[in-house]
Amino acid sequence: MKSKFNILMLGFCFMLNSFKAFAISDPPVPMGPGHPGLPIGGLLPYLIISGVFYGIYELRKKRD
């Protein structure tokens, strides 16, 4: 039951993030050659956090 709740909450968070992505009105202005002006961040914090949690999960699984 707890895992279903976690999956539901994760899906809900991704759904809210997609609304935020579509709400962006104009792309950033390029700063010149070599600087495309594109944001690098995006979902990177979620990827890093999920990687940390997965690493902790794997370490705890090896102990048992």
C-alpha positions as CSV (number, residue, x, y, z in Angstrom):
1,M,0.0,0.0,0.0
2,K,2.8,2.4,0.9
3,S,4.6,1.8,-2.5
4,K,1.4,2.6,-4.4
5,F,1.1,5.8,-2.5
6,N,4.8,6.7,-3.3
7,I,4.2,6.0,-7.0
8,L,1.1,8.1,-7.0
9,M,2.9,11.0,-5.3
10,L,5.8,10.7,-7.7
11,G,3.4,10.8,-10.7
12,F,1.6,13.7,-9.2
13,C,4.9,15.7,-8.8
14,F,5.9,15.0,-12.4
15,M,2.4,16.1,-13.6
16,L,2.8,19.4,-11.7
17,N,6.2,19.9,-13.2
18,S,4.9,19.4,-16.7
19,F,2.4,22.2,-16.1
20,K,5.2,24.4,-15.1
21,A,7.1,23.6,-18.3
22,F,4.2,24.5,-20.6
23,A,3.7,27.8,-18.7
24,I,7.0,29.2,-19.9
25,S,6.1,32.0,-22.4
26,D,9.2,33.0,-24.3
27,P,12.6,31.2,-24.8
28,P,15.6,33.0,-23.4
29,V,17.5,35.4,-25.7
30,P,20.8,34.1,-27.0
31,M,23.9,35.9,-25.6
32,G,26.1,35.5,-28.6
33,P,28.2,32.8,-30.4
34,G,28.9,29.8,-28.2
35,H,26.2,30.8,-25.7
36,P,22.9,29.4,-26.9
37,G,21.0,30.8,-23.9
38,L,19.2,27.6,-23.2
39,P,18.6,26.6,-19.6
40,I,20.5,23.6,-18.4
41,G,18.7,23.1,-15.1
42,G,15.3,21.7,-16.1
43,L,14.7,18.4,-14.3
44,L,18.3,18.0,-13.3
45,P,17.6,18.5,-9.5
46,Y,15.0,15.7,-9.7
47,L,17.4,13.4,-11.4
48,I,20.1,14.0,-8.8
49,I,17.7,13.6,-5.9
50,S,16.3,10.4,-7.4
51,G,19.9,9.1,-8.0
52,V,20.8,9.7,-4.3
53,F,17.6,7.9,-3.1
54,Y,18.3,5.0,-5.4
55,G,21.9,4.8,-4.2
56,I,20.7,4.7,-0.6
57,Y,18.1,2.1,-1.5
58,E,20.7,-0.2,-3.1
59,L,23.1,0.2,-0.1
60,R,20.4,-0.7,2.3
61,K,19.3,-3.7,0.2
62,K,22.9,-5.0,0.2
63,R,23.0,-4.9,4.0
64,D,20.0,-7.1,4.4
